[in-house]
Amino acid sequence: MAFTFDYSQTINQAKELENLAADMERKTAKRLDEVCNTINAAWSGDAAKVFLEYLVSIEEGIQMKAV
């Protein structure tokens, strides 16, 4: 039983996955920034500050996993 391996196809698929992941990361970061700006404009106080810090930690976690 013989297997064939198309190395160039594998590399192309890996590049496509990397591009998709980078695009998702950019879109997520942009959307989180929009959410933070909206919350910052509409909500004040200690709870708002804590929640915004939480969103920043989520964004940092996403960025760390994207590397």
Secondary structure, DSSP 8 states (H G I E B T S, - for coil): ------HHHHHHHHHHHHHHHHHHHHHHHHHHHHHHHHHHHH--SHHHHHHHHHHHHHHHHHHHHH-
